[in-house]
Amino acid sequence: MKTARVIPLLLSLSIGQALADTPINLSHDASPNAHVSISNVKGEVTVSAWDRNQVQVTGRLGDGAKPLAIEGSNSSMSIKVESAGKSGWLNWGSDTSMGSTTLDVRVPKGASLDVDVVSAPMNIDGIEGGTIKVNTVSGKARINARSPSIDADAVSGSIELAGSADRVNLQTVSGDILAPNVGAEASLQTVSGRIRVNGGPWRKLNLSTVSGDVQLSGGVAPNGAYDVDSMSGDVQIQVPSNLSAVIKASTFSGDLRSDFGTVKKPEHGPGSDLQTTVGAGGAKMNVETFSGDLRIRRQD
């Protein structure tokens, strides 16, 4: 009697698992510089570049998701994981019932990407020449590419860049920003995440943080604009010995130290500031903290 009860239960579990683990195998011809949009609420997204003029999608489709398709033309297409439940205001939470979907996407090397995920980690590798735009809530975003432009927004997930990018716009709330090779223009913002960035020489750099610490290394282009603002996070800046810029730096209650110029402190009250011209000047560096410590160092 016990066996008679267990067998149907095992069969139902097996069928349920099979339905929850549907394999994906899709392909679509693509132009060498196609624009590909990818959206996934739960699971993982991996995008890899290859030498074919084709987009290929493999992986596993989560239970409760609509059948997946590659929609659009050879030059612009989308891959979107959607709930099979009813949509609308009365069913706004239907996506929570979906199982995790894993997407492995192959795209041409020159493709441009627009990737949106919620709780899914994301990996992008091998793109050369296309632009990249990424939005994530709690998933970590890793991007290894050579791109003219990378835009990435995250809430609690971190953003890690490898390769190189001429222009970046990176924003997080509590996630870290790690980027070892940022080109001529950079906009970097975080609330409590750490920022570790190397690059330059920057024509334009804007960096702001509330409580996250900053380590920034790189030069400033002739006539470049360099602005760093921190509330309570500590800021460490390294610049090359051949720097040519006007430096203005100040802190309200933090400790300010610099290898360039002379730091001045008021006779009464907190705070300190620095204003000096290095080399021929030209570029402008403005650095401010409220309570965070500030260090400006000369690279050996």
Secondary structure, 3 states (H helix, E strand, C coil): CHHHHHHHHHHHHHHHHHHHEEEEEEEEECCCCCEEEEEECCEEEEEEEECCCEEEEEEEEECCECCCCEEECCCEEEEECCECCCCCHHHCCHHHHCCCEEEEEEEECCCEEEEEECCCCEEEEEEECCCEEEEECCCCEEEEEEEEEEEEEECCCCEEEEEEEEEEEEECCCCCEEEEEEEEEEEEEECCCCEEEEEEEEEEEEEEECCCCEEEEEEEEEEEEEEEEECCCCEEEEECCCCCEEEEEEECCCCEEECCCCCECCCCCCCEEEEEEECCCCEEEEEEECCCCEEEEECC
